Amino acid sequence: MQTVSWKDATVRADLAALKQGRPFVYGLTNYIAANLSANVLLAVGAAPAIGAAMDWPTRFAAGAGALWINGAALMSSGPETLEAAARSAHSAATPWVFDPVAFGAGSLEYDSLLRDLLRFRPGIIRGNASELIALAGGHADAKGVDTTARSVDAIPYVQRLARESGAVVAVSGDVDYVTDGDQVLAIEGGDARLTQVTGAGCALGALCAALLAHAPTALRAAVAAHAIYAVAAERAAPARGTGSFAVAFLDELSELSAD
């Protein structure tokens, strides 16, 4: 298994392409994570729009450089909104990222709706181990939106999910793993305090989308996003507490340079 990090030239090249391209990235996410998601995108040079005002789900999903959909957007939007955005992106060949947050946590109606979105062929699916094991048809208990499974335990499940869905699948944890169903790449590092920053996982989906707009493959986009997140978190490690860590993390993201 190959390990990838910020030191890899391809990761830095993909960030450079993002910064040069400054893609418009449209997202449907929950109101808890929207602020951090927008700030993460701005920090790396993307142009975000978030939410379901008027005909945004169809117009913006079709015209954006990339789209990301977080299942918890259902907190403030109806099922038809998520489906409209996914359908519009698929029809317009807009690459998109799917985050099935809280999948498998016990809400059968919610799970059914999210699973149905897979027919619109996301380019990347990202989540924690419990969510992705459940989405792949396995069983893993979850504490609401939090995982009780380890990322390494999810590897065979995410490989199967990648093969069946055609998407690149990324699972977050102590070590992140990204797979296209065949090869599996590991991304180490980061900081445990990312789990204590509201919306950090959701915002990672937004970063995946930003990179998906210009990276040559979905696999490279997902790997680069996780490696960039990890190095920014590591550089923010001297921060005293979780609040200052969150600010330092955004600062480090904004200061990353391919040079």
Backbone as numpy.savetxt, mean C-alpha at the origin, in Angstrom:
# Nx Ny Nz CAx CAy CAz Cx Cy Cz
16.22 -16.56 -1.18 15.38 -15.36 -1.18 16.26 -14.11 -1.18
15.99 -13.20 -2.08 16.78 -11.98 -2.19 16.26 -10.92 -1.22
17.18 -10.21 -0.57 16.82 -9.09 0.29 17.12 -7.78 -0.43
16.19 -6.87 -0.41 16.32 -5.58 -1.11 16.26 -4.47 -0.08
17.00 -3.40 -0.31 17.00 -2.26 0.60 17.19 -0.97 -0.18
17.22 0.13 0.54 17.45 1.44 -0.05 18.78 1.49 -0.80
19.72 0.64 -0.43 21.03 0.64 -1.07 20.97 0.15 -2.51
19.90 -0.56 -2.88 19.80 -1.08 -4.23 19.52 0.05 -5.23
20.25 0.04 -6.31 20.15 1.11 -7.31 18.74 1.20 -7.90
18.06 0.06 -8.05 16.72 0.10 -8.65 15.73 0.84 -7.76
15.88 0.71 -6.45 14.98 1.41 -5.52 15.16 2.91 -5.67
16.41 3.35 -5.68 16.68 4.78 -5.80 16.26 5.31 -7.17
16.43 4.48 -8.20 16.02 4.89 -9.55 14.50 5.05 -9.63
13.78 4.16 -8.96 12.32 4.26 -9.01 11.82 5.48 -8.24
12.49 5.83 -7.14 12.12 7.07 -6.44 12.44 8.28 -7.31
13.56 8.25 -8.00 13.91 9.37 -8.88 12.88 9.54 -9.98
12.39 8.43 -10.54 11.36 8.50 -11.59 10.07 9.09 -11.04
9.73 8.72 -9.82 8.53 9.27 -9.18 8.67 10.79 -9.01
9.80 11.21 -8.47 10.01 12.64 -8.21 10.01 13.44 -9.51
10.56 12.86 -10.57 10.56 13.56 -11.84 9.17 13.59 -12.47
8.44 12.48 -12.36 7.13 12.39 -12.98 6.03 13.10 -12.23
6.18 13.24 -10.90 5.18 13.91 -10.04 3.76 13.45 -10.39
3.47 12.17 -10.26 2.17 11.67 -10.71 1.01 12.14 -9.86
-0.13 12.29 -10.51 -1.39 12.52 -9.81 -1.86 11.16 -9.30
-2.04 11.05 -7.98 -2.43 9.79 -7.36 -3.75 10.01 -6.63
-4.74 9.23 -7.00 -6.08 9.36 -6.41 -6.32 8.21 -5.44
-6.94 8.53 -4.31 -7.15 7.49 -3.32 -8.51 7.54 -2.65
-9.01 6.36 -2.35 -10.17 6.20 -1.48 -9.68 5.49 -0.22
-9.67 6.20 0.87 -9.20 5.65 2.12 -10.09 6.16 3.24
-9.80 5.77 4.46 -10.64 6.21 5.58 -10.17 7.56 6.10
-11.07 8.25 6.78 -10.76 9.61 7.24 -9.67 9.62 8.31
-9.41 8.49 8.95 -8.35 8.42 9.95 -6.98 8.48 9.28
-6.86 7.82 8.13 -5.56 7.71 7.46 -5.34 8.73 6.37
-6.36 9.49 5.99 -6.26 10.36 4.83 -5.15 11.40 4.96
-5.03 12.01 6.13 -4.04 13.07 6.30 -2.62 12.55 6.13
-2.30 11.46 6.80 -0.95 10.91 6.68 -0.69 10.42 5.25
-1.68 9.80 4.63 -1.50 9.32 3.26 -1.17 10.47 2.32
-1.90 11.58 2.45 -1.63 12.74 1.60 -0.24 13.30 1.87
0.15 13.36 3.13 1.46 13.92 3.46 2.60 13.02 3.00
2.41 11.71 3.04 3.42 10.79 2.52 3.59 11.01 1.02
2.49 11.15 0.30 2.56 11.37 -1.15 3.24 12.71 -1.46
2.89 13.74 -0.73 3.51 15.04 -0.95 5.00 15.00 -0.65
5.38 14.23 0.37 6.79 14.16 0.77 7.67 13.57 -0.32
7.11 12.69 -1.14 7.93 12.08 -2.20 7.70 12.72 -3.56
6.88 13.76 -3.61 6.72 14.51 -4.84 5.49 14.19 -5.66
4.61 13.33 -5.16 3.38 13.03 -5.88 2.31 14.08 -5.58
1.25 14.08 -6.38 0.15 15.03 -6.21 -1.11 14.25 -5.83
-1.53 14.29 -4.57 -2.65 13.46 -4.13 -4.00 14.15 -4.20
-5.03 13.33 -4.39 -6.41 13.72 -4.15 -7.07 12.53 -3.47
-7.83 12.81 -2.42 -8.41 11.74 -1.62 -9.89 12.04 -1.39
-10.73 11.04 -1.58 -12.14 11.19 -1.25 -13.05 10.99 -2.44
-14.35 10.99 -2.14 -15.35 10.59 -3.14 -16.32 11.71 -3.48
-15.84 12.94 -3.61 -16.71 14.05 -3.95 -17.27 13.89 -5.37
-18.59 14.09 -5.49 -19.25 14.10 -6.80 -18.81 12.91 -7.67
-18.28 13.19 -8.88 -17.90 12.11 -9.78 -16.40 11.81 -9.75
-15.73 12.17 -8.66 -14.31 11.87 -8.53 -14.00 10.39 -8.73
-14.75 9.47 -8.12 -14.37 8.06 -8.25 -14.24 7.59 -9.69
-15.08 8.07 -10.58 -14.97 7.65 -11.97 -13.98 8.52 -12.75
-14.06 9.83 -12.58 -13.22 10.74 -13.36 -11.76 10.66 -12.94
-11.53 10.75 -11.64 -10.15 10.76 -11.16 -9.50 9.39 -11.30
-10.25 8.33 -11.06 -9.68 6.99 -11.20 -9.25 6.73 -12.64
-9.99 7.28 -13.59 -9.63 7.09 -15.00 -8.47 7.98 -15.42
-8.35 9.16 -14.82 -7.36 10.12 -15.28 -6.09 10.18 -14.47
-6.03 9.50 -13.34 -4.86 9.56 -12.47 -3.72 8.72 -13.01
-2.52 9.00 -12.50 -1.39 8.15 -12.82 -1.51 6.80 -12.12
-2.18 6.80 -10.98 -2.43 5.56 -10.24 -3.53 5.82 -9.22
-4.15 4.74 -8.77 -5.23 4.78 -7.80 -4.88 3.83 -6.66
-5.31 4.19 -5.44 -5.28 3.17 -4.39 -6.62 3.18 -3.67
-7.06 1.97 -3.31 -8.32 1.80 -2.59 -8.06 1.06 -1.30
-8.40 1.68 -0.20 -8.31 1.07 1.12 -9.73 0.66 1.52
-9.91 -0.61 1.91 -11.24 -1.10 2.23 -11.97 -0.28 3.27
-11.23 0.33 4.19 -11.85 1.10 5.25 -12.43 2.41 4.75
-12.28 2.71 3.45 -12.99 3.86 2.87 -14.49 3.69 3.03
-14.94 2.46 3.27 -16.36 2.19 3.48 -16.88 2.83 4.77
-15.98 3.35 5.60 -16.41 4.08 6.78 -17.20 5.34 6.41
-16.89 5.89 5.23 -17.57 7.13 4.83 -18.12 7.09 3.41
-17.84 6.02 2.67 -18.33 5.88 1.30 -19.10 4.58 1.16
-20.03 4.53 0.22 -20.80 3.33 -0.01 -20.06 2.33 -0.88
-20.50 1.08 -0.87 -19.86 0.05 -1.70 -19.80 0.43 -3.18
-20.83 1.12 -3.66 -20.86 1.49 -5.08 -19.72 2.45 -5.44
-19.26 3.23 -4.46 -18.17 4.17 -4.72 -16.87 3.44 -4.97
-16.56 2.45 -4.13 -15.33 1.68 -4.32 -15.38 0.91 -5.63
-16.54 0.34 -5.93 -16.67 -0.41 -7.17 -16.53 0.50 -8.39
-17.12 1.70 -8.31 -17.03 2.63 -9.44 -15.59 3.03 -9.71
-14.82 3.30 -8.65 -13.42 3.68 -8.84 -12.61 2.53 -9.41
-12.79 1.32 -8.87 -12.04 0.16 -9.36 -12.41 -0.15 -10.81
-13.70 -0.07 -11.12 -14.15 -0.34 -12.48 -13.58 0.69 -13.46
-13.62 1.96 -13.06 -13.13 3.03 -13.93 -11.63 2.88 -14.17
-10.87 2.56 -13.11 -9.43 2.37 -13.26 -9.14 1.20 -14.19
-9.86 0.12 -14.00 -9.65 -1.07 -14.83 -9.95 -0.76 -16.29
-11.04 -0.05 -16.55 -11.43 0.28 -17.93 -10.42 1.21 -18.59
-9.85 2.12 -17.79 -8.92 3.10 -18.34 -7.47 2.63 -18.28
-7.24 1.42 -17.79 -5.89 0.87 -17.63 -5.06 1.71 -16.66
-5.72 2.31 -15.68 -5.02 3.01 -14.61 -4.54 1.96 -13.60
-3.25 1.88 -13.32 -2.79 0.90 -12.35 -3.31 1.25 -10.95
-3.65 0.23 -10.18 -4.19 0.55 -8.86 -3.76 -0.45 -7.79
-3.82 0.03 -6.56 -3.37 -0.71 -5.38 -4.57 -0.97 -4.48
-4.67 -2.18 -3.98 -5.78 -2.59 -3.13 -5.25 -2.94 -1.74
-5.83 -2.32 -0.72 -5.47 -2.59 0.68 -6.71 -3.13 1.38
-6.79 -4.45 1.58 -7.98 -5.06 2.19 -7.94 -4.99 3.72
-7.84 -3.80 4.24 -7.69 -3.62 5.69 -8.84 -4.30 6.44
-8.50 -5.02 7.50 -9.45 -5.72 8.38 -10.15 -6.89 7.70
-9.68 -7.32 6.53 -10.27 -8.49 5.90 -10.05 -9.70 6.80
-11.09 -10.49 6.98 -10.98 -11.68 7.81 -11.16 -11.44 9.29
-11.53 -10.21 9.67 -11.67 -9.89 11.10 -13.05 -10.23 11.64
-13.94 -10.76 10.80 -15.23 -11.21 11.30 -16.45 -10.60 10.64
-16.25 -9.62 9.76 -17.38 -8.99 9.07 -17.55 -9.65 7.70
-18.47 -10.59 7.60 -18.61 -11.38 6.38 -19.09 -10.53 5.20
-20.00 -9.60 5.45 -20.52 -8.76 4.37 -19.41 -7.86 3.82
-18.63 -7.32 4.72 -17.49 -6.49 4.33 -16.49 -7.30 3.51
-16.16 -8.50 3.99 -15.20 -9.35 3.29 -15.68 -9.70 1.88
-16.96 -9.98 1.76 -17.51 -10.34 0.46 -17.37 -9.19 -0.53
-17.64 -7.99 -0.07 -17.53 -6.83 -0.95 -16.09 -6.61 -1.39
-15.15 -6.72 -0.45 -13.75 -6.50 -0.81 -13.24 -7.57 -1.76
-13.60 -8.82 -1.51 -13.16 -9.88 -2.39 -13.67 -9.65 -3.82
-14.86 -9.09 -3.93 -15.46 -8.86 -5.24 -14.67 -7.83 -6.05
-13.92 -6.94 -5.37 -13.14 -5.93 -6.08 -11.96 -6.53 -6.83
-11.58 -7.74 -6.47 -10.44 -8.36 -7.14 -10.68 -8.58 -8.63
-11.95 -8.61 -9.03 -12.23 -8.84 -10.45 -11.78 -7.65 -11.32
-11.48 -6.52 -10.68 -11.00 -5.36 -11.42 -9.47 -5.29 -11.48
-8.83 -6.37 -11.10 -7.42 -6.61 -11.36 -6.47 -5.54 -10.82
-6.36 -5.42 -9.50 -5.35 -4.50 -8.96 -3.95 -4.94 -9.35
-3.05 -3.97 -9.47 -1.67 -4.30 -9.79 -0.90 -4.74 -8.57
-1.25 -4.17 -7.41 -0.61 -4.52 -6.14 -1.69 -4.71 -5.08
-1.54 -5.74 -4.29 -2.35 -5.93 -3.09 -1.39 -5.89 -1.91
-1.68 -5.04 -0.93 -0.79 -4.98 0.23 -1.62 -5.01 1.52
-1.04 -5.61 2.55 -1.73 -5.65 3.83 -0.88 -6.35 4.86
-1.49 -6.61 6.03 -0.75 -7.35 7.05 -0.98 -8.84 6.87
-0.31 -9.64 7.68 -0.33 -11.09 7.48 -1.73 -11.67 7.66
-2.45 -11.27 8.69 -3.78 -11.83 8.93 -4.72 -11.53 7.77
-4.69 -10.28 7.28 -5.56 -9.89 6.18 -5.29 -10.71 4.92
-4.03 -10.86 4.60 -3.68 -11.50 3.34 -3.82 -13.02 3.40
-3.56 -13.60 4.56 -3.81 -15.04 4.72 -5.30 -15.32 4.51
-6.15 -14.47 5.12 -7.59 -14.65 4.97 -8.04 -14.43 3.53
-7.49 -13.41 2.87 -7.88 -13.12 1.48 -7.47 -14.26 0.56
-6.40 -14.96 0.93 -5.94 -16.09 0.13 -6.69 -17.38 0.44
-7.65 -17.30 1.36 -8.45 -18.47 1.68 -8.01 -19.23 2.90
-6.99 -18.73 3.60 -6.53 -19.36 4.83 -7.25 -18.80 6.04
-6.77 -19.17 7.21 -7.38 -18.69 8.45 -6.30 -18.09 9.33
-6.51 -16.86 9.73 -5.62 -16.18 10.68 -6.46 -15.21 11.49
-6.43 -15.36 12.78 -7.19 -14.46 13.63 -6.63 -13.04 13.53
-7.51 -12.07 13.67 -7.09 -10.67 13.65 -7.73 -9.94 14.81
-7.07 -8.91 15.29 -7.63 -8.03 16.32 -8.08 -6.76 15.62
-9.25 -6.80 15.01 -9.72 -5.65 14.25 -8.85 -5.45 13.03
-8.14 -4.30 13.01 -7.27 -4.00 11.87 -5.84 -4.48 12.11
-5.56 -5.10 13.26 -4.20 -5.53 13.59 -4.03 -7.03 13.36
-2.83 -7.41 12.97 -2.55 -8.81 12.69 -2.16 -9.57 13.95
-2.46 -10.84 13.96 -1.95 -11.73 15.01 -0.99 -12.75 14.41
-0.78 -12.69 13.10 0.12 -13.61 12.41 1.41 -12.90 12.03
2.46 -13.65 11.84 3.74 -13.09 11.42 3.82 -13.04 9.90
4.54 -12.06 9.40 4.64 -11.92 7.95 5.27 -13.14 7.30
6.24 -13.76 7.96 6.90 -14.92 7.37 5.92 -16.08 7.21
4.93 -16.18 8.12 3.95 -17.26 8.03 3.00 -17.08 6.84
2.92 -15.85 6.33 2.01 -15.54 5.23 2.61 -15.84 3.86
3.90 -16.16 3.78 4.55 -16.28 2.48 3.84 -17.25 1.53
3.54 -18.49 1.92 2.88 -19.37 0.95 1.50 -18.88 0.54
0.82 -18.18 1.45 -0.51 -17.66 1.14 -0.44 -16.50 0.15
0.52 -15.59 0.37 0.60 -14.44 -0.55 1.11 -14.88 -1.91
1.94 -15.92 -1.96 2.33 -16.45 -3.27 1.12 -17.00 -4.01
0.28 -17.73 -3.30 -0.93 -18.27 -3.94 -1.86 -17.16 -4.38
-2.02 -16.15 -3.52 -2.89 -15.02 -3.87 -2.37 -14.30 -5.09
-1.06 -14.13 -5.18 -0.47 -13.46 -6.35 -0.73 -14.25 -7.62
-0.57 -15.56 -7.55 -0.79 -16.39 -8.75 -2.26 -16.35 -9.17
-3.17 -16.38 -8.20 -4.59 -16.44 -8.52 -5.14 -15.10 -8.98
-4.63 -14.00 -8.42 -5.16 -12.67 -8.73 -4.44 -11.99 -9.88
-3.20 -12.41 -10.14 -2.39 -11.73 -11.14 -1.73 -10.48 -10.61
-1.89 -10.19 -9.32 -1.31 -8.99 -8.70 -0.01 -9.34 -8.00
0.82 -8.35 -7.82 1.94 -8.45 -6.89 1.36 -8.29 -5.49
1.79 -9.12 -4.55 1.25 -9.08 -3.20 2.37 -8.77 -2.22
2.12 -7.81 -1.32 3.12 -7.39 -0.34 2.53 -7.51 1.06
3.26 -8.19 1.94 2.83 -8.36 3.32 3.81 -7.63 4.23
3.28 -6.83 5.14 4.09 -6.03 6.05 4.26 -6.74 7.38
5.39 -6.50 8.03 5.64 -7.07 9.34 7.04 -6.72 9.79
7.60 -7.52 10.71 8.98 -7.28 11.14 9.92 -7.29 9.94
9.65 -8.21 9.02 10.26 -8.21 7.69 9.12 -8.16 6.69
9.23 -7.30 5.69 8.22 -7.23 4.64 8.60 -8.21 3.52
7.58 -8.82 2.92 7.81 -9.73 1.80 6.92 -9.31 0.64
7.51 -9.33 -0.56 6.79 -8.96 -1.78 6.97 -10.09 -2.78
5.87 -10.51 -3.41 5.95 -11.62 -4.35 5.06 -11.39 -5.56
5.49 -11.94 -6.67 4.67 -11.97 -7.89 4.08 -13.37 -8.09
4.19 -14.20 -7.08 3.71 -15.57 -7.15 4.83 -16.55 -7.40
5.93 -16.04 -7.92 7.10 -16.87 -8.20 8.22 -16.47 -7.25
8.90 -15.37 -7.56 9.97 -14.93 -6.68 9.41 -14.19 -5.47
10.13 -14.30 -4.35 9.78 -13.60 -3.12 10.97 -12.74 -2.73
10.72 -11.46 -2.50 11.77 -10.52 -2.10 11.49 -10.04 -0.68
12.54 -9.93 0.12 12.41 -9.51 1.51 12.95 -8.09 1.68
12.27 -7.31 2.50 12.73 -5.96 2.84 12.80 -5.87 4.36
14.00 -5.73 4.87 14.20 -5.66 6.32 14.31 -4.21 6.76
14.35 -4.02 8.09 14.56 -2.68 8.63 13.27 -2.02 9.06
13.27 -0.71 9.04 12.11 0.03 9.53 12.23 0.33 11.00
11.11 0.59 11.64 11.06 0.88 13.07 9.71 0.44 13.59
9.71 -0.22 14.74 8.47 -0.76 15.29 7.44 0.32 15.58
7.89 1.56 15.73 6.93 2.63 16.03 6.01 2.97 14.85
6.32 2.46 13.67 5.37 2.63 12.56 4.02 2.02 12.91
4.02 0.97 13.72 2.76 0.33 14.12 2.00 1.17 15.13
2.62 2.23 15.65 1.98 3.10 16.62 1.62 4.46 16.03
1.77 4.59 14.73 1.38 5.82 14.03 0.11 5.53 13.24
-0.95 6.23 13.56 -2.24 5.98 12.91 -2.14 6.17 11.40
-2.55 5.13 10.68 -2.61 5.23 9.23 -1.32 4.94 8.51
-0.28 4.48 9.22 1.01 4.26 8.55 0.92 3.15 7.52
0.20 2.09 7.83 0.04 1.02 6.85 -0.78 1.46 5.66
-1.84 2.20 5.92 -2.68 2.72 4.83 -1.88 3.64 3.91
-1.04 4.47 4.51 -0.24 5.40 3.72 0.80 4.67 2.89
1.23 3.49 3.34 2.14 2.69 2.54 1.48 2.26 1.22
0.19 1.99 1.28 -0.54 1.68 0.05 -0.53 2.85 -0.92
-0.64 4.07 -0.37 -0.59 5.26 -1.21 0.78 5.39 -1.87
1.84 5.11 -1.11 3.19 5.19 -1.68 3.38 4.13 -2.75
2.84 2.94 -2.54 2.90 1.90 -3.58 2.26 2.41 -4.88
1.12 3.09 -4.75 0.44 3.62 -5.93 1.28 4.67 -6.63
1.90 5.56 -5.87 2.72 6.60 -6.48 3.86 6.00 -7.29
4.49 4.97 -6.75 5.58 4.33 -7.47 5.08 3.50 -8.64
3.88 2.94 -8.50 3.29 2.15 -9.58 3.05 2.99 -10.83
2.89 4.30 -10.65 2.62 5.18 -11.78 3.79 5.25 -12.76
5.04 5.03 -12.26 6.20 5.21 -13.13 7.19 4.05 -13.12
7.13 3.16 -12.14 8.07 2.04 -12.10 7.82 1.10 -13.27
8.84 0.42 -13.77 8.67 -0.45 -14.94 7.79 -1.66 -14.69
7.72 -2.13 -13.44 6.86 -3.27 -13.12 6.21 -3.04 -11.76
5.08 -3.73 -11.53 4.42 -3.65 -10.23 5.30 -4.22 -9.12
6.08 -5.24 -9.44 6.97 -5.83 -8.45 7.99 -4.80 -7.98
8.59 -4.10 -8.92 9.57 -3.07 -8.53 8.92 -1.95 -7.74
7.71 -1.57 -8.12 7.02 -0.49 -7.40 6.78 -0.88 -5.95
6.28 -2.09 -5.73 5.98 -2.54 -4.37 7.24 -2.68 -3.54
8.27 -3.24 -4.12 9.54 -3.40 -3.40 10.13 -2.04 -3.05
10.14 -1.13 -4.01 10.70 0.20 -3.75 9.93 0.92 -2.65
8.61 0.83 -2.68 7.80 1.51 -1.66 8.16 1.01 -0.26
8.30 -0.29 -0.10 8.60 -0.85 1.21 10.04 -0.52 1.64
10.97 -0.51 0.69 12.34 -0.16 1.03 12.47 1.31 1.40
11.75 2.18 0.70 11.75 3.61 1.01 11.14 3.86 2.38
10.03 3.20 2.67 9.40 3.32 3.98 10.36 2.89 5.08
11.05 1.76 4.85 11.94 1.22 5.86 13.09 2.17 6.17
13.72 2.72 5.14 14.87 3.58 5.40 14.44 4.89 6.05
13.30 5.43 5.66 12.81 6.66 6.30 12.52 6.42 7.79
11.94 5.27 8.10 11.65 4.94 9.49 12.94 4.75 10.28
13.92 4.11 9.69 15.20 3.92 10.37 15.87 5.25 10.66
15.83 6.16 9.71 16.47 7.46 9.90 15.71 8.33 10.90
14.42 8.02 11.10 13.63 8.76 12.08 13.76 8.19 13.49
14.51 7.11 13.63 14.60 6.38 14.90 15.04 7.23 16.10
15.91 8.24 15.93 16.30 9.03 17.11 15.17 9.84 17.75
14.03 9.95 17.09 12.91 10.72 17.66 12.53 10.16 19.02
12.10 11.03 19.93 11.89 10.65 21.33 10.67 9.77 21.54
9.54 10.14 20.95 8.29 9.40 21.16 7.56 9.19 19.86
6.36 8.61 19.94 5.65 8.27 18.71 5.19 9.50 17.93
4.83 10.57 18.64 4.40 11.78 17.95 5.53 12.42 17.17
6.67 12.58 17.83 7.82 13.18 17.14 8.37 12.23 16.09
8.22 10.93 16.32 8.65 9.95 15.31 7.84 10.13 14.03
6.52 10.32 14.14 5.68 10.47 12.96 6.11 11.68 12.13
6.44 12.78 12.81 6.89 13.98 12.10 8.26 13.75 11.48
9.16 13.12 12.26 10.50 12.85 11.74 10.45 11.90 10.54
9.53 10.95 10.58 9.37 10.02 9.46 9.02 10.77 8.18
8.07 11.69 8.25 7.72 12.48 7.07 8.89 13.34 6.62
9.63 13.91 7.58 10.80 14.70 7.23 11.81 13.85 6.45
12.06 12.66 6.94 13.05 11.79 6.28 12.57 11.38 4.89
11.28 11.09 4.74 10.75 10.78 3.41 11.00 11.94 2.45
10.75 13.15 2.93 10.87 14.32 2.06 12.33 14.61 1.68
13.28 14.12 2.48 14.68 14.42 2.25 15.41 13.31 1.51
14.73 12.19 1.25 15.37 11.10 0.52 15.71 11.56 -0.90
16.90 11.22 -1.31 17.34 11.59 -2.67 18.03 10.39 -3.30
17.78 10.18 -4.56 18.43 9.09 -5.27 19.94 9.29 -5.35
20.40 10.51 -5.10 21.83 10.81 -5.16 22.52 10.52 -3.83
